[in-house]
């Protein structure tokens, strides 16, 4: 029979035809590298670990070309910078767009990123509800986990737990206090997932990071670690930390981000009277000169915001 070649002619014999897009085709991955405020970062090398590299232009745009179909891990790098996310897994079956990175000038870095290591919901999300009407995240099970059955329960036949009056009162007081927020729970559990101490998949099927978790599946875990700040030894450690000056805090943060430290830290900021505070997660430090440093943080009041930082002036021993 006759076959049409595509140019209006026909052939009565088998003829090799180059079908564009089915054999020998290549594709690309593209995106943009910006600072936290959206300014393009130039000179960032993007590589896929199998020989393909490109460099971002003055607008931060990049295109990694010449790729066959397959799965690639792309990673940005530039001296003096840390990037979020650290890398991205990209499946290429056609050209892929919008694989963006945020770059931070940093002398010290943890490897933690607001996305995906922070939560997608906020500390003030309406889904938290209000205790006691529709929230009781620290219940009898959590009380026993924290203090032990003998401290929480009276002796009862059949193994049932009747909570001691003092335990019920303690539980009620701190559940009510969580109506004001859960920030310590956010920072602590986020770092526990990041360090591999807890597995997000335990709380929600298919979850691989804190960012994958819904509020409904993470709330009791967050509440437990918020309340863990109340009894000793954590309460005493917090009290001792409040005696540190801003420059001492900066030194502690640098140490916690140096030499592959296995013990990352949260950062507590308080008003001058010490009556109100907030816990954030520091993940990089940028030295700005003259004793001033910007500490880049994941702020659980502003999920997915990559432009949050605390300014510490070690010369004047102040912060803002």
Secondary structure, DSSP 8 states (H G I E B T S, - for coil): --EE-SSS-EESS------TTTSS--EEEEEEEE-TTS-B--S-EEE-SSS-EEE--TTSEEEEEEE-SEEEEEEEE-TTEEEESSEEEEEESS-B----EEEEE-SEE-S--HHHHS-SS-TT-GGG--TTTS---S-HHHHHHHH-HHHHEE--GGG--EE-HHHHHHHHHHHHHGGG--HHHHHHHHHHHHHTSS-HHHHSTT--SGGG--HHHHHHHHHHHHHTTTSTTHHHHHHHHTTS-HHHHHHHHHHHTSTT-S---EEEEE-TTSS-EEEEEEEEEEEEETTEEEEEEE-TTSTT----EEEEETTTTEE-
